[in-house]
């Protein structure tokens, strides 16, 4: 199993023409994003306190599920 933060994973999705790709671009530009976070709640809490305009937390939920699968492979 890989041992990488959510931020490390989401950077791999930058440039995709998808909602997750847009989220990845926004996170990459956010200098305050918790780059070492691995816990769902820590990232979710951050995104709730610092929402990105036009970005639903549902996209984060989907990306976090993908992150968990990515860690397994």
C-alpha positions in Angstrom: 0.0 0.0 0.0 1.2 3.5 -0.9 1.8 6.0 1.9 1.0 9.4 0.2 -1.0 12.4 1.2 -4.2 13.3 -0.5 -2.4 16.3 -1.9 0.2 14.1 -3.5 -2.6 12.1 -5.1 -4.7 15.0 -6.3 -1.6 16.5 -8.1 -1.7 13.4 -10.4 -5.2 14.5 -11.5 -4.1 18.0 -12.6 -4.8 18.8 -16.2 -7.7 16.4 -16.6 -10.8 17.8 -18.3 -13.1 16.7 -15.4 -14.5 18.0 -12.2 -11.7 16.2 -10.3 -9.1 17.8 -12.6 -10.6 21.3 -11.9 -10.5 20.5 -8.2 -6.9 19.5 -8.5 -6.0 22.8 -10.2 -7.8 24.8 -7.5 -6.0 22.8 -4.7 -2.7 23.2 -6.4 -3.1 27.0 -6.5 -4.2 27.1 -2.8 -1.1 27.8 -0.8 -2.9 27.1 2.5 -4.2 23.6 1.6 -3.1 21.0 4.1 -0.5 19.2 2.0 0.3 16.5 4.5 -3.4 15.5 5.2 -4.4 11.8 4.7 -7.6 11.9 6.7 -10.9 12.4 5.0 -12.2 14.7 7.8 -9.2 16.9 7.8 -9.4 17.7 4.1 -13.2 17.9 4.2 -13.1 20.3 7.1 -10.6 22.5 5.3 -12.7 22.6 2.1 -15.9 23.4 4.1 -14.1 26.4 5.8 -12.4 27.5 2.5 -14.8 26.6 -0.3 -13.8 26.9 -3.9 -16.3 28.9 -6.0 -18.5 26.6 -8.1 -17.0 23.4 -6.7 -19.2 20.9 -4.9 -17.9 18.9 -2.0 -19.4 15.9 -3.9 -16.4 16.2 -6.2 -14.1 15.9 -3.2 -16.0 12.9 -2.0 -15.5 11.2 -5.3 -11.9 12.1 -5.5 -11.2 10.9 -1.9 -12.7 7.5 -2.9 -10.4 7.4 -5.9 -7.5 8.4 -3.6 -8.3 5.4 -1.4 -8.3 3.1 -4.4 -5.1 4.7 -5.7 -3.3 4.0 -2.4 -4.2 0.3 -2.8 -2.5 -0.1 -6.2 
